[in-house]
Amino acid sequence: RTYLKLVEEPFTSLPLELAVQTIVALAVSLAGNIGMSSGFMSLSDRSTLST
């Protein structure tokens, strides 16, 4: 029961924020896919080289 409350409370108090986070995550992954095919990967190449 406490677990259910922990899961339910963020949903009832921040449903919009959760939806925004999901949309942002989807947009980022989508932009990453589009960027890779359009030659945007010089940015991701730089980050992979630095790590």
C-alpha positions, 0 to 999 in steps of 0.5 A, spaced: 500 500 500 505 504 501 508 503 494 502 504 491 501 511 494 509 512 492 507 511 485 500 514 485 502 521 488 507 523 483 502 522 477 496 525 481 500 531 483 505 532 477 501 529 471 503 535 466 510 535 468 511 527 467 507 528 460 512 533 458 518 529 460 516 523 456 515 528 450 521 531 451 525 524 451 521 522 445 523 529 442 530 528 444 531 521 441 527 523 435 532 529 434 538 524 435 535 520 429 534 525 424 540 529 426 544 522 425 542 522 418 542 529 416 550 530 418 549 532 425 553 527 428 559 531 428 556 533 435 555 526 437 562 524 434 565 530 439 562 527 445 564 520 444 571 522 443 571 526 449 569 520 453 
